[in-house]
Amino acid sequence: MANRWGGVTIDCIDVERVARFWSTLLDRPQGPTRPGWIYLGHPDDVQPRLVFQPVTEPKRGKTRLHLDIVVDDIDQGISQVTALGGRFTGERHDYDEGVVVVMADPEDHEFCLAQYY
């Protein structure tokens, strides 16, 4: 049996808004979807798909699993995320190999932007 990673599902109240944020940030087009859901990418893509699933309850607490997005310029990455409706949490970590900042999407799902030197 061969297993492979197929995608990451993100619970959202406003599926359209959150999917649009991630689609623009990652330059990832919408693939085949089902009513109420949005999929970025296709099942046979090299990268796993991002799946946006409708839910009725808001996010509570810290996200225990998050995406790491690699950028060429951390300041431009922060600006892009905020222009798309996300936010900088204020958390920044500087390491010898680069910098990581914690961001949040429009429904407050945390993720990291990383710039490696």
Buried (B, 14 or more C-beta within 10 A) or exposed (E): EEEEEEBBEBBBBEBEBBBBBBBEBBEBEBBEBEEEBBBBBEEEEEEBBBBBEBEEEEBEEEBEEBBEBEBEEBEEBBEBBEEBBBBBBEEEEEEEEEBBBBBBBBBBBBBBBBBEE
